[in-house]
Amino acid sequence: MHYKQWFEARPNKKEDEAYWTCPEGWHCLSKSDLKRIIEHSDILSSSLQVYMRLLKERAETAKLSVGFMNMEVVVKHIKEFIKRIHYTIVFSLSQDLDQNEYREDYAIDYAPEDSQGRKHSNIVKMIDDEKVTRRWIIDNNIHNKPYKLTEHRTCPQQNVSSSDCGLFVLHYMEAMCAGLDPNQEGGNQMRKKMLEEFAKLNK
């Protein structure tokens, strides 16, 4: 069946916009989400999050040691941690505390900045992973290096005119979980595969 026909065949299409909601209520799909996939429109984060949930469940069933994180949150906190490292080098900690043991815990989202561009902070003891990360950042002068984006033009990637970057990220994740190398065809087929997986949710 053609995917557009598949969409039209879903029950209660006009009466009910909801398609599927996870038991916890955290993730959900609407029929508009499915329509975006079918019509090659931009895919919303809701669809990507549900597919990531399915990948995570599959990895847990196979007892794979794989971590799934919200990448936007990860990048935000990495940048903020590097910023904090810079501050510990430029400014000494209050209370004359050991900079190798303690760090300033900034209220990132809400605290106003002072005249030096610093936010109100609390002093917290670093965990071992933070100490190692801090030492690596300082030793490699990461906090003072410009960030460089390296583009690998030969790796599988979406067409330059498409907005399928999220789908290709999912393909990379799925391939790596399975111990396989990502490939162009797999990335190109992610819309089809996503619909097939989502169709199983509402049987």
N, C-alpha and C positions, 0 to 999 in steps of 0.2 A: 504494500500500500504506500502510495506517495505520502510524504510527511504532512503536506497540507490537508490531505484527506484524513490522515490519522488525527490531526488536530480537530477537524470538523466532527469526527466520530466520537470525540470524548463526550460523556454524558453531562447533562446540565450545563452546557457551555455558556448559555446566555444567562441562566438563572443564578449561577454560582461561579464567581471569579476565582475562588480558592481551588487549588489543585491538590496540594499535599502539605501537611505540617508534621514535623517530627514530634515524637511523644513528649519531649520536654517543652515544646513550643518555641525553641530558639531559632529554628530554621524552617522556612516555608517556601513553597513554590506557588505561583499563581498561573492561570492560563495565559496571562500576558507574558510571563517569563518564557513559557513554551513557545508562544507565537514569535517572540524575538529570536529564539534559536532557529525555528523553522524558516523565517523570512530573512535570515542572515543580517538581522539588525544587531545593534550593540547589545551584548549580554550583560545583564545586571549582576551585581555582586551576590545577590540572593541565589542565583543559579550556580555560581562558582562555589559558594559556601556549602550548598547541599551536595555538590559532587565531591568536594573535599571531605565532607562527612562520610560519604559512601566509601571513599578511599581509605579513610581512617578505620572504618569498621572492617573493611577487607583486610587491612594490615593487622589489626588486632586479632582477627579470626585466624590469620596465618602466623600469628605470634612473631610478627616482624618488629624489630626495634627501630621505629621511625617516628620522628617528631613532626607534628603539624602545628604551625603557628600562624597568627595573623601578621602577614608581612609588613603591613603599614605600621603596626604597633612596634614590631621588631626594629624597623629602620628608625622610627622616631626615637626609641630609647637608646639605640646605638649612638645616634647623633648627640643626644643629650648627655650620655655618659662620657663621650669624647670631650664635650664642652666642659663637663665637670673636671675632667683630668686637666684640661688647660687651666682652669681656675685654681686647682691645687698647686700648680707650678707657678703661676703668676702671683697669687695671693696666698699667704700662709693661713692655715686653719686657726680659728679662734681657739682659745683655751690652751694654746701651745700643744696641741695633740700631734701624734705621730702621723704624718701624711701617708705612710705606708700601711697604716692600720685603720685609719678613719677617713671618711669622706663626707661631703656635704650633701644632704638629701634635699634637693630643690623641689618646691611645689611648682611643677612645670607649667600647669595649665592656668592657674589662677593668680599666683603671686605677682605683684607688680615689681618691676625692676628698679634698682636704686640708680644713683648717678653714675655708677661704674658699669651699669648694664647687668648687675647681678640680682638674682631673686632671693627673697628671704628663704633661709634654709635651716634645717636641723642637722646636727652632727650624728652620724650613725657609724657603727663599726662595719667594716667591709667583710664580706664572706670571702672564702679562699679563692673562688672563681673570679671575683672582682679584683682581688689583689694581683692575681696572675695577669688578668686582662689589662689592668692599669700599668703593670710593669712592662708588658709587651708594647702598649701604646707609647709609653715614654721612651723605651729603648729604641723603637723604630721611628720616633718622631712623627707619629701618625697625626697628632693633633695640629701640627703645623704644615702638613702636606696637603696640596690641593687634591681633591678627589678626581680620579680619572675614570672615564667610562670607556671600556674596551669593547668594541663591537666585532663579533665573530661572524663574518658574512657567510661562512660556509655551513654554519650550524642550522638545524631545522628552525624555521621561523615563519611567522605569518606573512602574507602578501603585504607589500608596503602600503597598499590602499585599503587594507582591511583593518578591523578592530578586534581581531581574534587573539590578541596578545595573552589574555587570560586563559583562553583555551589551550594555547601552546604551553603555558606554565603548567596547567593541569596534565597535559600529555607528558611533560618532563617528569612531573611528580609520579605519575602512574607508571611510567617506564622504569624509573629508578627504584620504585617499590618492588617491581617485578624483576629487578636485576637485569634490565634490558637497556639498550641504547635508544634514546629518542630518535625518531626519524621523521622526515618531511610528510610522508603519507599518513602516519599516525596523527600528526598535528592537524593535517587537513581534514581528517575524518572525525575530529572530536565533537563537532556538532551532532553528527549522526550517532556517535557512541553515547553522547550525553542524553539524547532523546531516548535511546534504547534503555539506558539505565533508569531514567525517570519514568518510563512507561511501566517498569516493574514495581514502582512504588505504589501505584494506585490500582493494582489488580484486585 
